[in-house]
């Protein structure tokens, strides 16, 4: 997957979109450092349906664990990897750790 020409499209969701905006920026920086072709957007969870057909992966803030089943129901007919982010890196907005987690999930 490294350095492939296909752009990986990722949507990051949290409640309001504020902390996910910072997280998305940090993941973007980490991806750029590794020369990964990624498009990362941050939105509120109410907007998931607007993007579901245009993304490869959906990162969900840990505080939204309660809607993961709902999200998986939304994504069951589309090829989207849903990943609940870990509080350990989300709370510190660690883009490198989040990117590692995402890549591990995508390659599993």
C-alpha positions as a Markdown table, in Angstrom:
| # | Residue | x | y | z |
|---|---|---|---|---|
| 1 | Unk | 0.0 | 0.0 | 0.0 |
| 2 | Unk | 3.0 | 2.3 | 0.6 |
| 3 | Unk | 3.5 | 4.9 | -2.1 |
| 4 | Unk | 0.7 | 3.5 | -4.3 |
| 5 | Unk | -0.7 | 6.0 | -6.8 |
| 6 | Unk | -4.3 | 5.4 | -5.5 |
| 7 | Unk | -5.3 | 8.0 | -3.0 |
| 8 | Unk | -6.5 | 6.7 | 0.3 |
| 9 | Unk | -9.6 | 8.7 | 1.3 |
| 10 | Unk | -10.2 | 8.9 | 5.1 |
| 11 | Unk | -13.0 | 10.5 | 7.0 |
| 12 | Unk | -12.5 | 11.3 | 10.7 |
| 13 | Unk | -15.5 | 11.9 | 12.8 |
| 14 | Unk | -16.1 | 13.1 | 16.3 |
| 15 | Unk | -18.9 | 14.9 | 18.0 |
| 16 | Unk | -18.5 | 18.5 | 16.9 |
| 17 | Unk | -15.6 | 18.2 | 14.5 |
| 18 | Unk | -13.2 | 20.4 | 16.6 |
| 19 | Unk | -10.8 | 17.9 | 18.0 |
| 20 | Unk | -11.1 | 15.7 | 14.9 |
| 21 | Unk | -9.9 | 18.7 | 12.9 |
| 22 | Unk | -6.7 | 18.8 | 14.9 |
| 23 | Unk | -6.3 | 15.0 | 14.7 |
| 24 | Unk | -6.9 | 15.0 | 10.9 |
| 25 | Unk | -4.2 | 17.7 | 10.5 |
| 26 | Unk | -1.7 | 15.6 | 12.6 |
| 27 | Unk | -2.5 | 12.5 | 10.6 |
| 28 | Unk | -2.1 | 14.5 | 7.4 |
| 29 | Unk | 1.4 | 15.6 | 8.5 |
| 30 | Unk | 2.4 | 12.1 | 9.5 |
| 31 | Unk | 1.2 | 10.7 | 6.1 |
| 32 | Unk | 3.1 | 13.5 | 4.2 |
| 33 | Unk | 6.3 | 12.7 | 6.1 |
| 34 | Unk | 5.9 | 9.0 | 4.9 |
| 35 | Unk | 5.0 | 10.1 | 1.4 |
| 36 | Unk | 1.6 | 8.4 | 1.6 |
| 37 | Unk | -1.1 | 9.6 | -0.8 |
| 38 | Unk | -4.0 | 10.4 | 1.6 |
| 39 | Unk | -6.9 | 12.7 | 1.7 |
| 40 | Unk | -8.1 | 13.2 | 5.3 |
| 41 | Unk | -11.2 | 15.1 | 6.2 |
| 42 | Unk | -12.7 | 15.8 | 9.6 |
| 43 | Unk | -16.5 | 16.1 | 10.0 |
| 44 | Unk | -19.2 | 15.7 | 12.6 |
| 45 | Unk | -20.8 | 12.3 | 12.8 |
| 46 | Unk | -24.1 | 13.7 | 11.4 |
| 47 | Unk | -22.3 | 14.0 | 8.0 |
| 48 | Unk | -21.1 | 10.4 | 7.7 |
| 49 | Unk | -23.8 | 9.5 | 5.1 |
| 50 | Unk | -22.7 | 12.4 | 2.9 |
| 51 | Unk | -19.2 | 10.9 | 2.5 |
| 52 | Unk | -19.7 | 7.1 | 2.9 |
| 53 | Unk | -19.5 | 6.3 | -0.8 |
| 54 | Unk | -16.4 | 8.5 | -1.3 |
| 55 | Unk | -14.1 | 7.1 | 1.4 |
| 56 | Unk | -11.9 | 4.1 | 2.0 |
| 57 | Unk | -11.7 | 4.4 | 5.8 |
| 58 | Unk | -13.7 | 6.0 | 8.6 |
| 59 | Unk | -12.0 | 6.9 | 11.8 |
| 60 | Unk | -14.3 | 7.3 | 14.7 |
| 61 | Unk | -13.5 | 9.3 | 17.9 |
| 62 | Unk | -13.3 | 7.0 | 21.0 |
| 63 | Unk | -16.1 | 8.9 | 22.7 |
| 64 | Unk | -18.4 | 7.8 | 19.8 |
| 65 | Unk | -18.0 | 4.1 | 20.5 |
| 66 | Unk | -21.8 | 3.9 | 21.1 |
| 67 | Unk | -22.6 | 4.7 | 17.5 |
| 68 | Unk | -20.1 | 2.2 | 15.9 |
| 69 | Unk | -22.8 | -0.4 | 15.4 |
| 70 | Unk | -25.0 | 2.2 | 13.6 |
| 71 | Unk | -22.0 | 3.2 | 11.5 |
| 72 | Unk | -21.2 | -0.4 | 10.6 |
| 73 | Unk | -24.9 | -0.8 | 9.5 |
| 74 | Unk | -24.5 | 2.3 | 7.2 |
| 75 | Unk | -21.3 | 0.9 | 5.7 |
| 76 | Unk | -22.3 | -2.7 | 5.3 |
| 77 | Unk | -22.9 | -2.3 | 1.5 |
| 78 | Unk | -19.9 | -0.2 | 0.8 |
| 79 | Unk | -16.2 | -1.1 | 1.1 |
| 80 | Unk | -15.2 | 1.1 | 4.0 |
| 81 | Unk | -13.0 | 0.2 | 6.9 |
| 82 | Unk | -14.4 | 1.5 | 10.2 |
| 83 | Unk | -11.9 | 2.0 | 12.9 |
| 84 | Unk | -12.7 | 3.2 | 16.4 |
| 85 | Unk | -9.7 | 5.3 | 17.4 |
| 86 | Unk | -7.9 | 4.5 | 20.7 |
| 87 | Unk | -8.2 | 7.0 | 23.5 |
| 88 | Unk | -4.4 | 6.7 | 24.0 |
| 89 | Unk | -3.5 | 8.6 | 20.8 |
| 90 | Unk | -6.8 | 10.5 | 20.4 |
| 91 | Unk | -6.5 | 12.3 | 23.7 |
| 92 | Unk | -3.0 | 13.5 | 22.8 |
| 93 | Unk | -3.9 | 14.0 | 19.1 |
| 94 | Unk | -0.9 | 11.8 | 18.1 |
| 95 | Unk | -1.2 | 11.6 | 14.3 |
| 96 | Unk | 1.7 | 9.2 | 14.0 |
| 97 | Unk | 0.1 | 6.6 | 16.3 |
| 98 | Unk | -3.3 | 7.1 | 14.6 |
| 99 | Unk | -1.8 | 6.6 | 11.2 |
| 100 | Unk | 0.0 | 3.4 | 12.4 |
| 101 | Unk | -3.3 | 2.1 | 13.7 |
| 102 | Unk | -5.1 | 2.9 | 10.5 |
| 103 | Unk | -2.4 | 1.3 | 8.3 |
| 104 | Unk | -2.4 | -1.8 | 10.5 |
| 105 | Unk | -6.2 | -2.1 | 10.2 |
| 106 | Unk | -6.2 | -1.6 | 6.4 |
| 107 | Unk | -3.5 | -4.2 | 5.9 |
| 108 | Unk | -5.1 | -6.8 | 8.1 |
